[in-house]
C-alpha cells in the first residue's frame, strides 16, 4: 500500500512523542502490505473498523491514538485523513462522523 501524507503522522508524533514508535510501526507495516479488500486488511489489523465512504479507523498504541484513512484497495493507496487521540476522535466523530473525514 502506498501511504499518502506521512507528513501528517510526523507532525503528530512531534507533538506527541510517545506515539512516534507506534505510528512508525503502523506506517512500515501498512506500506509493506498488499490488501485487495477489507477482509485482507482485517486479517492484519483485526481492530480496524470500516466506517463507510472507504474510511477506515486504525487503533494505534493500544487504542490511545487513532488514524482515519481513506483506503483505495484497487489502486493500493491509503490517504491519511486524521491522526489524533482517542478523545479527539470521539469529539470529531460526534461532530461530523468519521465517514466524512
C-alpha positions as CSV (number, residue, x, y, z in Angstrom):
1,X,0.0,0.0,0.0
2,X,1.2,3.5,-0.8
3,X,0.6,5.9,2.1
4,X,-0.2,9.5,1.3
5,X,0.6,12.2,3.8
6,X,3.3,10.6,6.0
7,X,4.0,14.3,6.9
8,X,0.7,14.2,8.9
9,X,2.0,11.4,11.0
10,X,5.3,13.1,11.6
11,X,3.6,16.4,12.7
12,X,1.5,14.4,15.1
13,X,4.4,12.5,16.7
14,X,6.4,15.6,17.0
15,X,3.7,17.0,19.3
16,X,3.0,13.6,21.0
17,X,6.5,11.9,21.2
18,X,5.0,8.8,22.9
19,X,3.1,8.0,19.6
20,X,6.2,8.1,17.4
21,X,7.3,4.4,17.6
22,X,3.7,3.1,17.2
23,X,3.0,5.3,14.2
24,X,6.3,4.4,12.6
25,X,5.5,0.7,13.0
26,X,2.0,1.2,11.6
27,X,3.4,3.1,8.6
28,X,6.0,0.4,7.9
29,X,3.5,-2.4,8.3
30,X,0.9,-0.8,6.1
31,X,3.4,0.3,3.4
32,X,4.6,-3.3,3.1
33,X,1.1,-4.7,2.8
34,X,-0.9,-5.6,-0.3
35,X,-4.6,-5.6,0.6
36,X,-7.1,-6.4,-2.1
37,X,-10.1,-6.0,0.1
38,X,-11.4,-5.3,3.7
39,X,-11.1,-9.0,4.7
40,X,-7.3,-9.0,3.9
41,X,-6.8,-5.7,5.8
42,X,-8.8,-7.1,8.8
43,X,-6.6,-10.2,8.9
44,X,-3.6,-8.0,9.6
45,X,-5.4,-5.3,11.6
46,X,-8.3,-7.0,13.3
47,X,-9.2,-3.9,15.2
48,X,-9.5,-1.7,12.1
49,X,-13.1,-0.6,11.5
50,X,-14.6,0.3,8.2
51,X,-16.8,3.3,8.9
52,X,-18.1,4.0,5.4
53,X,-17.2,6.0,2.4
54,X,-13.9,4.0,2.2
55,X,-12.8,5.3,5.6
56,X,-11.0,3.0,8.0
57,X,-10.2,3.7,11.6
58,X,-7.0,2.2,12.9
59,X,-6.3,1.9,16.6
60,X,-2.7,2.9,17.5
61,X,-0.8,2.2,20.6
62,X,-3.5,0.2,22.4
63,X,-6.3,2.5,21.2
64,X,-4.7,5.6,22.8
65,X,-4.5,7.1,19.3
66,X,-6.4,6.7,16.1
67,X,-5.7,7.1,12.4
68,X,-8.5,7.6,10.0
69,X,-7.6,6.9,6.4
70,X,-9.3,6.6,3.1
71,X,-8.3,3.2,1.7
72,X,-8.4,2.5,-2.0
73,X,-7.8,-1.2,-2.5
74,X,-7.9,-1.1,-6.3
75,X,-5.1,1.5,-6.5
76,X,-3.3,0.3,-3.3
77,X,-3.5,3.8,-1.7
78,X,-4.0,4.9,1.9
79,X,-4.8,8.6,2.3
80,X,-4.3,9.7,5.9
81,X,-7.2,12.0,6.8
82,X,-6.8,12.3,10.6
83,X,-4.4,11.4,13.4
84,X,-5.4,12.1,17.0
85,X,-6.0,10.9,20.4
86,X,-9.0,8.7,21.1
87,X,-10.8,11.5,22.8
88,X,-10.1,13.9,19.9
89,X,-11.5,11.2,17.6
90,X,-14.6,10.9,19.7
91,X,-15.3,14.6,19.5
92,X,-14.7,14.7,15.8
93,X,-16.8,11.6,15.2
94,X,-19.7,13.0,17.1
95,X,-19.4,16.4,15.4
96,X,-19.2,15.3,11.7
97,X,-18.8,11.5,11.6
98,X,-15.7,9.5,10.8
99,X,-17.0,8.6,7.4
100,X,-16.9,12.2,6.4
101,X,-13.3,13.0,7.4
